[in-house]
Amino acid sequence: MDAERREVADGHLVIADGRIAAVGAGAAPTVPEGARRIDGRGKLATPGLVNCHHHLYQHATRGYAQQATLFQWLVALYPVWEHIDDAVVAAAARAGLAALARSGCTTSTDHHYVFPRHAGDLLAVEIDAARAIGLRFHPCRGAMDLGASAGGLPPDSLVEDRDAILAASADAIDRFHDPERGAMVRIALAPTSPFSVSGELMRETAELARSRGVRLHTHLAETDDEEAFCLERFGVRPLEYVDDLGWLADDVWLAHCVHLNGAEAERMGATGTGVAHCPTSNGRLGAGIAPVPALLAAGAPVGLGVDGAASNECGELVDELRAALVVARAKAGPTALTARQALELATRGGARCLGREDELGHLSVGALGDVALWDLAEAGFAGIADPVAALAFGPTRHVHALLVGGQVVVEDGELRTADPVTLAADLARESARMAQVAA
Ligand SMILES: [Zn+2]
C-alpha cells in the first residue's frame, strides 16, 4: 500500500522510534541493537487498518431493534442510551477497541454524541480506554441540539444547548487534541446528523473546527427517510444542505453517503470530501449500498467503518473488506471492486479521511510503525492462491500480531494490553445494568 503499491513476497520490516525504518525484499540490511524480532514466516503484513466511523458506547446495546429502519432503530434506542454513564462507556469502549485490535485495526475514530446530564466525562473515559488498549484514536465530539419539540428525531431530554456544545467542543480540543506528527489522540468535531442538529450548530461548529485546525465529521445521506426529511424541512437533498453550510471540503469526512446521485458523487470528489463506507451497518439497517466505485472514480477519499455495534453487532474491521466487496459486486458486477481496492479503502483511504495519509495507511520508510500481521498458514486459508484474496475473501480472521507505533498490542493471536475475559465480563455486567435501569 505504498505509493507504488509494492507487494513483497519475502521481506523485512524494521521499526525504530515508532516509525518504519526499513522495508523491502529479503532480510533486513541492518537491525538495531537490542531489537525484538517477530517471525513473519507464513504471514501477511499489511498496514494497520483505519476505522473511520464508530460509536463505541453502542457495544453495550447490541441486538436491539433487529428489524428496524434507522429512524425506528434510533427511536427504540434513544431511551436506552439516556442511561449510559462513564462505567457503561468505559466497558463498551474497552471491549469495542479490543475487537478492533484483534481485527487488524491500529487507528480508530469514535463518534460520540450522547451526553446525558450527570453521565460523567465520557470523552475522557473513552480516550483512557484507547490508551489502555493501545490504539491510535480520533474521537469526534458529537452533539445533538435539535430535539423532537423542534422537529428533530431525538427526545428533548438527550439534546444539549448549542452554546454548551460549542464550549464542550473547544474544551475537548484544549484537553486532548495533539496536532503533532505521530499523534496518538486527535479530536474532530461532529454534530450528529441533519435530523438531530440545527443548521446553526453545523455552521458554527465548522467555524470553530477551522479556527482550531481540527477535522469535521457527521452522518450524511444514510437513508431514504433522511432524504425525505431534508427535502421536506430544507427543500434540498442532504448533500446540497451540507454544501450550503460549508461542509463539503477536504477537512470533512462523512459517514455512509449511501443515497448520492452521480452529480453528488462528483461533487464529493471535486471538494475532496471523505466518505466512511460502512457496508455491514448499511446492510443491517437495510439502508442501501453506497456508490463506492463512483466515489473512487470521482477521486473522493473513501475509508471503511464498522459503525456503532448496535447496527453492526460484529464490530470487527477486517470483516468490512469482505462486506465492501460483496455489496459492491452484488450491485454492479464482479469488477466493481477488487480485493486490493478493498484493502486500500481500509488503509490508505481511511488515512486520507483522517488527513494522515503522509504517515498512516502504508508500509513505507518514515510512516508510523502501525502493522497488522495475519497468519495465513492457519488451516482455513490452506491453498488460497493469493494472500490478499485470502485476507479479503477468506475465512473470518484475527491478527497474529498488531503493532501500533512499534508497540505490541496483539502477539501470538492474543491481546497483550488487557484480559479479554475481564473485558467481556465488564461489558456484560454494564450492559445488563443499563438495560435494567432503562426498563
Ligand atoms: Zn454512525
Boltz pocket constraint, residues with backbone or C-beta under 6 A from the ligand:
constraints:
  - pocket:
      binder: B
      contacts: [[A, 53], [A, 54], [A, 55], [A, 111], [A, 219], [A, 255], [A, 307], [A, 308]]
      max_distance: 6.0
